[in-house]
Amino acid sequence: MTETSARADWEQRIGLPSDERLTGIGELPPPRELVAEPGTGLVRLDWRPVQGALGYLVHRATSADGPFEPLDHLGGDVLAVPCPPYADTLVEPGETYHYRVATWSDEGAGALSATACAAPLPAGPAPARVVVSVDATTAPAPLPDVWRRMIGAEHFSLLVWDKPGPGGSDVAAEYAEALRIMRDEVGVRSVRAHGTFLPETVTVGEDGSFDFAGLDEVYDRFLETGLKPVVELSFMPAALCADPGYTVFDYKATVSVPRDWARWAELVRDLTVHLRERYGADEVATWEFEVWNEANLEVFWNGTQDDYHRLYELAARAVKSVDPRIRVGGPSSAAAGWVGALLEYCLANDVPIDFVSTHTYGNAPLDMRPLTRSYAKATGRAEPEILWTEWGVTPTHFHRVNDTVFAAPFVLRGMKSALDTTDCLSYWVASDQFEELGWAPKLLHGGFGLLTVGNLRKPRFWALAMLSALAGGRIPATVTGDGGEALVEALATKTASTVDVLAWNGTLDQSKIDGARILDRSATVELSGLAPGRYAVVSARVDEAHANIARTWARLGGGDWPSDDQWEALRAADTLPIEYLADVAVGADGTASVTVEVPMPGIRSLRLTRR
């Protein structure tokens, strides 16, 4: 297709002149000032950010002449990273690597930058060193709690499940308990699940009416948890489907386009009216309504992108016709796709959109602000929120990385990256009580859950719990040294009497799931701006030997499901161990330092409390 015909096709489909497209769509210039620095077991890359970029795709070659290929860190999804710096740990010490970086837009990668090269260093006799500098003189700023806004879960009808679950578990009770744990220990406020329109929740009468009695029972149980639902408008009731045999998941959710589009709009409108009547208009006005799930994947939608835009427009207008206060959004896409196209469709056709939602795995989320800010500027309306309604260490069911320590610093890396760029980064999912591609075959099976069947806490859960334990407001924490801000990162907060520091060591490179000693680091935390006096120092850590339920299970003999005695031992070990380090004395200069080991993968927290 020629450039002229492509432009004409765009204008015909979307109704928006191609020269009025949003920022973040189309090719952007490559980044400048690419620098490659050798580190122990890694090459650290940095570059100057490009205005309007959603992210950057790192390319690598073993020769200056190429070929340069995208660097695949084995996360299984989007390879572009949201910002520099970047640590390439998929390397061999002594071998020289050549790098170029492309700017990433809503349509993919652009031209490549100039080349930089470096050779990673071999391991020394002791772990390489980093310094975490914490400035407590700074007034604390709010720490955006993007991890608390929402969590994912299997379909809500598990709350009324009445059959024996995996390992003889009580599915309904454990699912509800998992949600309460997320509420109480992490501070989660809402839950997103697929399947609002499953057969057990919504039926279609012979007269065409919709019966929501099953949904009432499920939502009544759900709301007892004190959490709010995200109303995912999915999937299509079979009676409304053009192809009722087009299904997904073991529970056979129908994912066909509707036979009659007006009936889809009626379903959404009737649902909205019903929810307001049962739970109160003011309460429902605080819920998000998200249109469908991952329609850009054929497995979830047998229509086109244009069909999805129609689906979205009918749903959004139906919800807003009942209550304009209710927030509606989409495209709830896989791999950060279709976001710009939906915004442009809404812009061209004056369709309401309060938030954009999308998903990514195995990487930190891209920066979608160029798209939403451009939309707000073009419309004069409020900028849509950015909700990553699914995110995790892998998109693959039953992947062993889900049960490992490797995934814990990954969680913190993603959350820190999202603090300034998103409104929500929702981990998928809370519990291994999960049916999609089959129930859990054994206790540790690579399930998506932060909690096992039986609600034992995995290392990923502890990462969120440690993040939630940070007290007070955020203060500057910067990491310098070997891999600083690319391999090892940190956050810090303070109150009137405490300073908290959370540091972690992790790579996106999933060839290192079992760790890599060459990437272990010794971290010296240097604090300034403290009031003189004596400080107690309390520490917690997550690594191979600490807060690692898989290690405990292996020590108990492993196997499929625990015996009663093993359950008792596992629950006794289901804690985050606290260590009391030596007090530190702060003199008139207001400085102190504490040195700790942070293996890769690993997390270390410190709390200094003035005595």
Secondary structure as GFF3:
##gff-version 3
##sequence-region A 1 611
A	DSSP	alpha_helix	3	14	.	.	.	ID=ss1
A	DSSP	three_ten_helix	18	20	.	.	.	ID=ss2
A	DSSP	beta_strand	32	39	.	.	.	ID=ss3
A	DSSP	beta_strand	42	48	.	.	.	ID=ss4
A	DSSP	beta_strand	55	61	.	.	.	ID=ss5
A	DSSP	beta_strand	69	70	.	.	.	ID=ss6
A	DSSP	beta_strand	86	88	.	.	.	ID=ss7
A	DSSP	beta_strand	97	105	.	.	.	ID=ss8
A	DSSP	beta_strand	108	112	.	.	.	ID=ss9
A	DSSP	beta_strand	116	118	.	.	.	ID=ss10
A	DSSP	beta_strand	128	135	.	.	.	ID=ss11
A	DSSP	beta_strand	151	153	.	.	.	ID=ss12
A	DSSP	three_ten_helix	156	160	.	.	.	ID=ss13
A	DSSP	three_ten_helix	166	168	.	.	.	ID=ss14
A	DSSP	alpha_helix	171	181	.	.	.	ID=ss15
A	DSSP	pi_helix	182	186	.	.	.	ID=ss16
A	DSSP	beta_strand	190	193	.	.	.	ID=ss17
A	DSSP	beta_strand	203	204	.	.	.	ID=ss18
A	DSSP	beta_strand	210	211	.	.	.	ID=ss19
A	DSSP	alpha_helix	213	223	.	.	.	ID=ss20
A	DSSP	beta_strand	228	233	.	.	.	ID=ss21
A	DSSP	three_ten_helix	238	240	.	.	.	ID=ss22
A	DSSP	beta_strand	247	248	.	.	.	ID=ss23
A	DSSP	beta_strand	253	254	.	.	.	ID=ss24
A	DSSP	alpha_helix	261	279	.	.	.	ID=ss25
A	DSSP	alpha_helix	281	284	.	.	.	ID=ss26
A	DSSP	beta_strand	288	291	.	.	.	ID=ss27
A	DSSP	three_ten_helix	298	300	.	.	.	ID=ss28
A	DSSP	alpha_helix	305	322	.	.	.	ID=ss29
A	DSSP	beta_strand	327	333	.	.	.	ID=ss30
A	DSSP	three_ten_helix	334	336	.	.	.	ID=ss31
A	DSSP	alpha_helix	339	349	.	.	.	ID=ss32
A	DSSP	beta_strand	355	361	.	.	.	ID=ss33
A	DSSP	alpha_helix	369	379	.	.	.	ID=ss34
A	DSSP	beta_strand	385	392	.	.	.	ID=ss35
A	DSSP	three_ten_helix	400	403	.	.	.	ID=ss36
A	DSSP	alpha_helix	407	418	.	.	.	ID=ss37
A	DSSP	beta_strand	424	427	.	.	.	ID=ss38
A	DSSP	alpha_helix	459	468	.	.	.	ID=ss39
A	DSSP	beta_strand	473	475	.	.	.	ID=ss40
A	DSSP	beta_strand	477	481	.	.	.	ID=ss41
A	DSSP	beta_strand	488	494	.	.	.	ID=ss42
A	DSSP	beta_strand	498	505	.	.	.	ID=ss43
A	DSSP	three_ten_helix	510	512	.	.	.	ID=ss44
A	DSSP	three_ten_helix	517	519	.	.	.	ID=ss45
A	DSSP	beta_strand	521	528	.	.	.	ID=ss46
A	DSSP	beta_strand	533	542	.	.	.	ID=ss47
A	DSSP	alpha_helix	549	555	.	.	.	ID=ss48
A	DSSP	alpha_helix	564	573	.	.	.	ID=ss49
A	DSSP	beta_strand	578	586	.	.	.	ID=ss50
A	DSSP	beta_strand	592	598	.	.	.	ID=ss51
A	DSSP	beta_strand	602	610	.	.	.	ID=ss52
###
